[in-house]
Amino acid sequence: MSRALSPKKLLRSKWTAVKPENKEKHFVVVEVDHDDSGTVILCVLEAVYTQRSYAIDWRDLNDSRTWRAGWL
């Protein structure tokens, strides 16, 4: 299932992992990287509990089996 996700609204958006690992359930997008043409190529999620960062393809956030928008 895919939902509309605007790359312009990614920064500081909040996400919940469907299957948390290492007590990392809630995340915030702390960085959005663009290529030279301004197209989003990846985003960096930071786990609220551990402050660890993970770079992912921003389109992966559309996978409802992995991510939910907001903190649930």
C-alpha positions as CSV (number, residue, x, y, z in Angstrom):
1,M,0.0,0.0,0.0
2,S,1.3,3.4,-0.9
3,R,0.3,6.8,0.5
4,A,1.1,10.3,-0.8
5,L,4.4,11.4,0.7
6,S,5.8,14.8,-0.1
7,P,9.6,15.0,-0.1
8,K,9.2,18.7,0.8
9,K,7.6,17.8,4.1
10,L,10.0,15.1,5.2
11,L,12.4,17.1,7.4
12,R,11.4,16.8,11.1
13,S,8.5,14.4,10.3
14,K,7.9,11.6,12.8
15,W,7.7,7.9,12.1
16,T,7.0,4.7,14.0
17,A,8.7,1.4,13.1
18,V,6.2,-1.4,12.7
19,K,8.7,-4.0,14.0
20,P,11.0,-2.1,16.4
21,E,14.5,-3.4,17.0
22,N,16.8,-2.5,20.0
23,K,13.9,-0.5,21.6
24,E,14.0,1.8,18.6
25,K,10.4,2.4,17.8
26,H,10.0,6.2,17.2
27,F,12.1,8.1,14.7
28,V,12.4,11.7,13.4
29,V,13.7,12.7,10.0
30,V,16.8,14.8,10.8
31,E,18.3,15.3,7.3
32,V,17.1,15.1,3.7
33,D,19.7,14.8,1.0
34,H,19.2,16.1,-2.6
35,D,21.1,15.5,-5.8
36,D,22.3,18.4,-7.9
37,S,18.9,18.8,-9.6
38,G,17.1,19.0,-6.2
39,T,15.6,15.5,-6.3
40,V,15.5,13.8,-2.9
41,I,17.8,10.8,-2.8
42,L,17.7,9.8,0.8
43,C,16.8,10.8,4.3
44,V,18.3,10.3,7.7
45,L,16.1,9.0,10.5
46,E,17.2,9.4,14.1
47,A,15.9,7.0,16.7
48,V,14.4,8.9,19.6
49,Y,15.4,6.4,22.3
50,T,19.0,5.8,21.2
51,Q,19.8,8.8,19.0
52,R,21.3,6.4,16.4
53,S,20.9,7.6,12.8
54,Y,20.0,5.6,9.8
55,A,20.2,6.7,6.1
56,I,17.3,5.3,4.0
57,D,15.7,5.8,0.7
58,W,12.9,8.2,1.5
59,R,10.4,6.2,-0.6
60,D,10.9,3.3,1.9
61,L,8.7,5.2,4.2
62,N,5.7,4.4,1.9
63,D,6.0,0.7,3.0
64,S,3.2,0.3,5.5
65,R,4.7,-3.1,6.6
66,T,7.7,-1.2,7.9
67,W,6.7,2.3,8.8
68,R,3.7,4.3,10.1
69,A,3.5,8.1,9.9
70,G,3.5,9.8,13.3
71,W,4.3,8.3,16.7
72,L,1.8,5.6,17.6
